[in-house]
Amino acid sequence: CSGFEVLIVGPPRTGTQTMADALTILGMKPLHSGYHKSVRGPLCNYMFGNGSLQAALDVLIGYDAAMDEPFHLFYEEVMQAYPQSKFVLTYSEPERWYDSYSRLFDSFAERTAEKEETMKSMLGSTDELPPLAAVQQAKRSFLRRKSQAAGVDLTGVEQCTAVKSWGCEFKDPVRRQDPEVKARCLGSYNQHVARVREVIPADRLLTFNLSDGWPPLADFLNKTIPDEEFPYTDRIAGLPGTSLLQQSFLVHDRMEL
């Protein structure tokens, strides 16, 4: 096989959006699964369901880089299918990563509340309407039933969101604060980092901190350092004002989200 060049093996919330923008600036065509969620089906069903490896590999056709869940778990298959490929481990200190993920879902909850307030202001009394969260849950249930009726296996996909396969519970604001749940999640994060470093040869792996900017990344990929500044991107969080990445940059000397 040829064509595919770089897999980002850091999990979501370690800078995968930033890496998508950075690799685009370097002239590559990256595939971010958070922006193109349809690709998650074949990947997740291969990794956690009964999907085929070939169907999972096929989602890479036409791209030379990929990142975000579950691509961070797909490195051994990519190593074998693309012997010349390289890997970038975007790294964040574990506690900071956990906090970033938690704040992301807090921001989703805030947006849901804001939408409900907007509905109230537009419609007046909404006492007879179900909460927006209940509407969204009903929509998800409908889509799940529709997929099952069409013979689509969602077992893998359901394990393939918010690193649930690591035992994390970021979607649940109560459970994610449980010390046992947090310890299990952080343990999985650390095990992932250790295994990546064990399995991927050192000459094919870059452990990358976003605050280091262009030089190590461009050198590792044999690219010319661009004239424009290194990007820091967090579109998905969508918080008003500064993004989660920018907030962290203001607080910490080294950018690691």
N, C-alpha and C positions, 0 to 999 in steps of 0.2 A: 504494500500500500504506500501511497505518497500523497502529499498535499496537506495533511494536518500537521501542525507544528508545535502548538503550545497548549497544555492543559493547566488550568489554575486549580490547585489541589487544596487551597484554603477553603473552609466552609463559608456559607453566607455570613455576612456581617464582619468579614475580615478585609473588605475592600474589593469585592468582586465587581461592583459597578464602576469603581475607579479603574480597575484593570481593563474592563471592556472599553472605556474611553481611551485609556493610555495605549492599548494595542491598536485601536483604530487610528490614533494619531501616528503610530509607528508604521501605518500602511497595511495593517492586517484586517481580516474580516472575522471578528469574534462572534460567538454565539453565547449569549447570556440567557440562561433558562428562566430567569425571572421576567425577562422582557418577551420571551417566546415560550410560553408555558406549555404549548402543545408538544414540545420535544420531551417533556418530562414523562409522558406516558410510556413510550417504548423503553426509556432508560429505567424508570422506576419499576416497571413490570419485569424487566430482566433481573434487576437487583433484589427485588423483594417479592416478586410474584412468579409467574411461569412464562414470562416473555423470553424471546430469543436474543442471543448475543448479537446476531447480525442485524436485527431490527434496531438494537441500541446503537451499534456502530454506524448504521446508516444515517442517523440524525446529524453526524459530523460532516457528511458530504456537502461540499460547497463552502465550508468554513475552514479556517486554518488555526483557530483558537476557540476554547470553550471554558465556561466558568459557571459557578453557582450550582445549587443542589439539583441533582445528585452527582454532577460532574466531579466534585471533589472526591468521590468514592470510586471513580471509574478508572483510576490510574493504571492498575495492573493490566486491564484489557487494552488500554491505549498503548501502553509500553510494548505489548506484543504485536498489536495491529500496525503500529507506526514506530518502527525501531529507531527512527531519527528524531522522534519527538522529544520535546523538553517539558519541564514541569516547574511551576512557580508556586511555592508555598507562601501565600500571603498570611502573615502571622500577627495575631493580637494576643496580648497578655490575657490568660483565660478569664479572670474576673472581669476585665474590661469588655471582653467579647460577650460574656453573659449579660452584663449590664446593657450593652448596646442592643442585643436581641430583645431584652425585656422592654426597653424604651421604645423599640420599634412597635411592639404590639400594644403598648400604652398609647402610642400615637394613633394606631388604628381605632382603638376604643374611643379616643377623643373625637376622631372624625365621625364615627358612628353617632356619637352624642350630638355633634354639631349638625349633622344631617337631620336628626330628629327635631332639633330646635328650629331648623329651617322649615321643615314640614309644618310645625306648629304655627310659625309665623305666616306661612302661606295659606294654610287651611283653617286657621282659627283653632277650634277645639279638635283635638285628635283622640279624645277619650275612647272612641269606638274603634280606633285603628290599632292593630297589633304593633308592638315595639319593632323598630327597624331591624334589630338583631334577630327577632323571630321571623321576620320576612326573609332575611338573608339565609337563615337556617332552613326554612321551607324551600327556598330556591335550590340550596345545595342538595337537599333530600330528593327533590324532583329530578335534578340532573343525575344524581346517583342512580335512581330507579330507571331513568331513561337509558343510561349507559349500560346497566345490567341487562335491561331488556334487549339491547343491541348486541349483547355478548361481550361487552368490554369489561375486562378484569380490572377493578379499581383497588384491589388489595395492595398492590405495590405503590400506587399513587398516594394512598392514604398514609403510608409510612414514610412518604418522601416529601414532607412539608415541614418547615421549621425544625429540621433535624430531629424529628420524632423517633427515627430509627436509633438515635443515640440515647433514648430514654428521657429526652428533654420535653418539657411541657410549657413552652413559651406562650402558647395560645390561652392557657388557663392562668389568670393573674394570681389565683390563690395557690395552686399547686406548684407554680414555678418558684414560689417563695419557701416551699418546704425544703429544709436543709438536706433531706435524703434525696429528693428529686434533683436539687442543684448539684449535689456531690456526684450523683450518677452521671449527670449531663457533662459536668466539667471533667470527670474521669474519662468519658468517651472522647471528649475534645483532646485531652492530653494523649490518650492512646492513639488517636488518629495521627497526630503530629509525629509521635514516636515511630509509628509504622511507616509513614511516608518516608521518613529519613532513613529507615532501615531497608526498605524495599527498593527505592529509586536510587540508582547510582549517583554518587556525588557530582559527577561531571554533567549530569542531566537535570540537576535540581538546584533551584535558586530559592533560598529562604529570604523573603523580601518584606521589608518594612516600608510602608508607603512613604514615610517621612524621608527615606533615602532618595526619593525622586528618580530622575532618569538614568544617572550613570550606571548603577549596577544592572538595571533591567535592560537597557540598550546594549550594554556590553555582553550580557548573557545571551541575548537574542541576535547578536551581530548586526545591530541596527545603529544608524547615525542618531545622535542625540538631537531631538527636535529643538527648534528655536522657541516654541511656545512653552509656557509653564506646565509643570506636571499637574494633571487634573485631580481634584478631590470631589467625588460625586456621590450623592445619596438621594436619587430621585424617588425611590420607593418609600422612604420614610415620610417625605412630603410635609414636614413640620413647617409651620409659619416661621419666618425669620431665618435664622441660621439652621443648617442641616445638622444631623447628629455628627457627621464627620467634622463639620466646621466647629461645632461646640467642643468636640474632643480636642481639636487642634488648638483652640483657645486655652484649654486647661492643661494639656500635656505637651511636653517638648517633642516627643516622638509620636507621629501619627500612626496608629495601629488598628483603626477600625476598618 
